[in-house]
Amino acid sequence: MPDYTLIRSDRKTLALEIDRTGALIVRAPRRLSRAAVDRFVESRSAWIAEKQRLQQVRASAVTPAGGWDAAVWYRGRQYPVLRRQVRQPAFTDEALMIPEGWTAQRLRAFLKEECRRLVAVRLPVLSARTGLCPTGFHVTEAQTRWGSCSGKNSLNFAWRLVFCPPEIMDYVMLHELCHIRHKNHSAAFWALVAQFDPDYAAHRAWLREHAALMELF
């Protein structure tokens, strides 16, 4: 039987979840016996194995071969990292050139600043399009969500959003802008998202397929 982490709550049904690392999480009612949970997990062992296999494939697909100093993700594609006698990092059509002495921390800081710069350019455009105005935004170290909207309508974005294609970044920003009007994921919220991003379902699917990007750096 697969190993799993059991989380009990006031829910009425059993549910299985495969996290970004491929670990199995079982959500169960508080009073359901452990034996019943085990039987349920055993009955779904084939499904679990296939989902874990797919999660491993997805993770390996987004992890740069050779580590941080071999390649980085930027705007939806991988760029080889080349150390050169340059003072500032620069993207070309084929690679990212960085100063010879740069560490992983320096490259990480550069990518985080790139995310901040891109959001600062694009968010006002999307705000004007939607008529939804945030009180500000921050780029964060979040690794469980791509974006969030506070009760005071300040938006937060994970800096690893810089790894995503432009249309995915737009979707995340639009998603959080729509939370200014609807502080939930109700039907009205999704209708508003669809109004500004008719392809939002495909963009959500892309984020699910590339969830391992949140593990990089």
Contacts in CASP RR format, 6 or more apart in sequence:
PFRMAT RR
TARGET T0000
AUTHOR 0000-0000-0000
METHOD contacts of the structure
MODEL  1
MPDYTLIRSDRKTLALEIDRTGALIVRAPRRLSRAAVDRFVESRSAWIAE
KQRLQQVRASAVTPAGGWDAAVWYRGRQYPVLRRQVRQPAFTDEALMIPE
GWTAQRLRAFLKEECRRLVAVRLPVLSARTGLCPTGFHVTEAQTRWGSCS
GKNSLNFAWRLVFCPPEIMDYVMLHELCHIRHKNHSAAFWALVAQFDPDY
AAHRAWLREHAALMELF
1 38 0 8 1.000
1 41 0 8 1.000
1 42 0 8 1.000
1 45 0 8 1.000
2 24 0 8 1.000
2 41 0 8 1.000
2 45 0 8 1.000
2 48 0 8 1.000
2 49 0 8 1.000
2 52 0 8 1.000
3 24 0 8 1.000
4 23 0 8 1.000
4 24 0 8 1.000
4 25 0 8 1.000
4 26 0 8 1.000
4 41 0 8 1.000
5 23 0 8 1.000
5 24 0 8 1.000
5 25 0 8 1.000
5 26 0 8 1.000
6 26 0 8 1.000
6 28 0 8 1.000
6 34 0 8 1.000
6 37 0 8 1.000
7 25 0 8 1.000
7 26 0 8 1.000
7 27 0 8 1.000
7 28 0 8 1.000
8 27 0 8 1.000
8 28 0 8 1.000
8 29 0 8 1.000
8 30 0 8 1.000
8 32 0 8 1.000
9 27 0 8 1.000
9 28 0 8 1.000
9 29 0 8 1.000
9 30 0 8 1.000
10 29 0 8 1.000
10 30 0 8 1.000
11 27 0 8 1.000
11 28 0 8 1.000
11 29 0 8 1.000
12 29 0 8 1.000
13 29 0 8 1.000
14 26 0 8 1.000
14 27 0 8 1.000
14 28 0 8 1.000
14 29 0 8 1.000
14 32 0 8 1.000
14 37 0 8 1.000
14 40 0 8 1.000
15 26 0 8 1.000
15 27 0 8 1.000
15 28 0 8 1.000
16 24 0 8 1.000
16 25 0 8 1.000
16 26 0 8 1.000
16 27 0 8 1.000
16 41 0 8 1.000
16 44 0 8 1.000
16 47 0 8 1.000
16 48 0 8 1.000
17 24 0 8 1.000
17 25 0 8 1.000
17 26 0 8 1.000
17 27 0 8 1.000
18 24 0 8 1.000
18 25 0 8 1.000
18 48 0 8 1.000
18 51 0 8 1.000
18 52 0 8 1.000
18 55 0 8 1.000
19 25 0 8 1.000
20 55 0 8 1.000
20 59 0 8 1.000
20 211 0 8 1.000
20 212 0 8 1.000
20 214 0 8 1.000
20 215 0 8 1.000
21 55 0 8 1.000
21 59 0 8 1.000
21 215 0 8 1.000
22 52 0 8 1.000
22 55 0 8 1.000
22 56 0 8 1.000
22 59 0 8 1.000
24 41 0 8 1.000
24 48 0 8 1.000
24 52 0 8 1.000
26 37 0 8 1.000
26 40 0 8 1.000
26 41 0 8 1.000
28 37 0 8 1.000
41 48 0 8 1.000
58 209 0 8 1.000
58 210 0 8 1.000
58 211 0 8 1.000
58 212 0 8 1.000
59 212 0 8 1.000
59 215 0 8 1.000
61 212 0 8 1.000
62 73 0 8 1.000
62 210 0 8 1.000
62 212 0 8 1.000
62 213 0 8 1.000
62 216 0 8 1.000
63 212 0 8 1.000
63 216 0 8 1.000
64 70 0 8 1.000
64 71 0 8 1.000
64 72 0 8 1.000
64 73 0 8 1.000
64 78 0 8 1.000
64 216 0 8 1.000
65 71 0 8 1.000
68 81 0 8 1.000
68 104 0 8 1.000
68 107 0 8 1.000
68 217 0 8 1.000
69 81 0 8 1.000
69 83 0 8 1.000
69 104 0 8 1.000
69 107 0 8 1.000
70 80 0 8 1.000
70 81 0 8 1.000
71 78 0 8 1.000
71 79 0 8 1.000
71 80 0 8 1.000
71 81 0 8 1.000
72 78 0 8 1.000
72 79 0 8 1.000
72 81 0 8 1.000
72 96 0 8 1.000
72 107 0 8 1.000
72 111 0 8 1.000
73 79 0 8 1.000
73 162 0 8 1.000
73 163 0 8 1.000
73 213 0 8 1.000
73 216 0 8 1.000
74 91 0 8 1.000
74 96 0 8 1.000
74 111 0 8 1.000
74 114 0 8 1.000
74 162 0 8 1.000
74 163 0 8 1.000
75 162 0 8 1.000
75 163 0 8 1.000
75 164 0 8 1.000
75 165 0 8 1.000
75 166 0 8 1.000
76 163 0 8 1.000
76 164 0 8 1.000
76 165 0 8 1.000
76 168 0 8 1.000
77 165 0 8 1.000
79 91 0 8 1.000
79 94 0 8 1.000
79 95 0 8 1.000
79 96 0 8 1.000
80 94 0 8 1.000
80 95 0 8 1.000
80 96 0 8 1.000
81 95 0 8 1.000
81 96 0 8 1.000
81 98 0 8 1.000
81 107 0 8 1.000
82 95 0 8 1.000
82 96 0 8 1.000
82 97 0 8 1.000
82 98 0 8 1.000
83 97 0 8 1.000
83 98 0 8 1.000
83 99 0 8 1.000
83 100 0 8 1.000
83 101 0 8 1.000
83 102 0 8 1.000
84 97 0 8 1.000
84 98 0 8 1.000
84 99 0 8 1.000
84 100 0 8 1.000
85 99 0 8 1.000
85 100 0 8 1.000
86 97 0 8 1.000
86 98 0 8 1.000
86 99 0 8 1.000
87 99 0 8 1.000
88 99 0 8 1.000
89 96 0 8 1.000
89 97 0 8 1.000
89 98 0 8 1.000
89 99 0 8 1.000
89 102 0 8 1.000
89 107 0 8 1.000
89 110 0 8 1.000
90 96 0 8 1.000
90 97 0 8 1.000
91 97 0 8 1.000
98 106 0 8 1.000
98 107 0 8 1.000
98 110 0 8 1.000
99 106 0 8 1.000
104 217 0 8 1.000
108 217 0 8 1.000
111 159 0 8 1.000
111 162 0 8 1.000
111 217 0 8 1.000
112 139 0 8 1.000
112 159 0 8 1.000
112 162 0 8 1.000
114 162 0 8 1.000
115 139 0 8 1.000
115 157 0 8 1.000
115 159 0 8 1.000
115 160 0 8 1.000
115 161 0 8 1.000
115 162 0 8 1.000
116 139 0 8 1.000
116 159 0 8 1.000
118 162 0 8 1.000
118 169 0 8 1.000
119 137 0 8 1.000
119 139 0 8 1.000
119 157 0 8 1.000
119 161 0 8 1.000
119 169 0 8 1.000
119 173 0 8 1.000
120 137 0 8 1.000
122 166 0 8 1.000
122 169 0 8 1.000
122 170 0 8 1.000
122 173 0 8 1.000
123 134 0 8 1.000
123 137 0 8 1.000
123 155 0 8 1.000
123 173 0 8 1.000
123 177 0 8 1.000
126 170 0 8 1.000
126 173 0 8 1.000
126 174 0 8 1.000
126 177 0 8 1.000
126 196 0 8 1.000
127 133 0 8 1.000
127 134 0 8 1.000
127 177 0 8 1.000
129 196 0 8 1.000
130 174 0 8 1.000
130 177 0 8 1.000
130 178 0 8 1.000
130 196 0 8 1.000
132 177 0 8 1.000
132 178 0 8 1.000
132 180 0 8 1.000
132 181 0 8 1.000
133 153 0 8 1.000
133 180 0 8 1.000
134 149 0 8 1.000
134 153 0 8 1.000
134 154 0 8 1.000
134 155 0 8 1.000
134 176 0 8 1.000
134 177 0 8 1.000
134 180 0 8 1.000
135 152 0 8 1.000
135 153 0 8 1.000
135 154 0 8 1.000
136 153 0 8 1.000
136 154 0 8 1.000
136 155 0 8 1.000
137 154 0 8 1.000
137 155 0 8 1.000
137 156 0 8 1.000
137 157 0 8 1.000
138 154 0 8 1.000
138 155 0 8 1.000
138 156 0 8 1.000
138 157 0 8 1.000
139 156 0 8 1.000
139 157 0 8 1.000
139 158 0 8 1.000
139 159 0 8 1.000
140 156 0 8 1.000
140 157 0 8 1.000
140 158 0 8 1.000
140 159 0 8 1.000
141 158 0 8 1.000
141 159 0 8 1.000
142 148 0 8 1.000
142 156 0 8 1.000
142 158 0 8 1.000
143 158 0 8 1.000
143 160 0 8 1.000
143 214 0 8 1.000
143 215 0 8 1.000
144 214 0 8 1.000
145 158 0 8 1.000
146 157 0 8 1.000
146 158 0 8 1.000
146 160 0 8 1.000
146 161 0 8 1.000
146 172 0 8 1.000
146 207 0 8 1.000
146 214 0 8 1.000
147 155 0 8 1.000
147 156 0 8 1.000
147 157 0 8 1.000
147 158 0 8 1.000
147 161 0 8 1.000
147 172 0 8 1.000
147 175 0 8 1.000
147 176 0 8 1.000
148 155 0 8 1.000
148 156 0 8 1.000
148 176 0 8 1.000
148 179 0 8 1.000
149 155 0 8 1.000
149 156 0 8 1.000
149 176 0 8 1.000
149 177 0 8 1.000
149 179 0 8 1.000
149 180 0 8 1.000
149 183 0 8 1.000
150 156 0 8 1.000
151 183 0 8 1.000
153 180 0 8 1.000
155 173 0 8 1.000
155 176 0 8 1.000
155 177 0 8 1.000
156 176 0 8 1.000
157 172 0 8 1.000
157 173 0 8 1.000
157 176 0 8 1.000
158 214 0 8 1.000
160 213 0 8 1.000
160 214 0 8 1.000
160 216 0 8 1.000
160 217 0 8 1.000
161 168 0 8 1.000
161 169 0 8 1.000
161 172 0 8 1.000
162 169 0 8 1.000
163 210 0 8 1.000
163 213 0 8 1.000
163 216 0 8 1.000
164 172 0 8 1.000
164 206 0 8 1.000
164 207 0 8 1.000
164 210 0 8 1.000
164 213 0 8 1.000
165 206 0 8 1.000
167 199 0 8 1.000
167 203 0 8 1.000
168 203 0 8 1.000
168 206 0 8 1.000
168 207 0 8 1.000
170 197 0 8 1.000
171 197 0 8 1.000
171 199 0 8 1.000
171 200 0 8 1.000
171 203 0 8 1.000
171 204 0 8 1.000
171 207 0 8 1.000
172 207 0 8 1.000
174 193 0 8 1.000
174 196 0 8 1.000
174 197 0 8 1.000
174 200 0 8 1.000
175 193 0 8 1.000
175 200 0 8 1.000
177 196 0 8 1.000
178 189 0 8 1.000
178 192 0 8 1.000
178 193 0 8 1.000
178 196 0 8 1.000
179 189 0 8 1.000
181 189 0 8 1.000
181 192 0 8 1.000
182 188 0 8 1.000
182 189 0 8 1.000
182 192 0 8 1.000
190 200 0 8 1.000
193 200 0 8 1.000
194 200 0 8 1.000
197 203 0 8 1.000
END
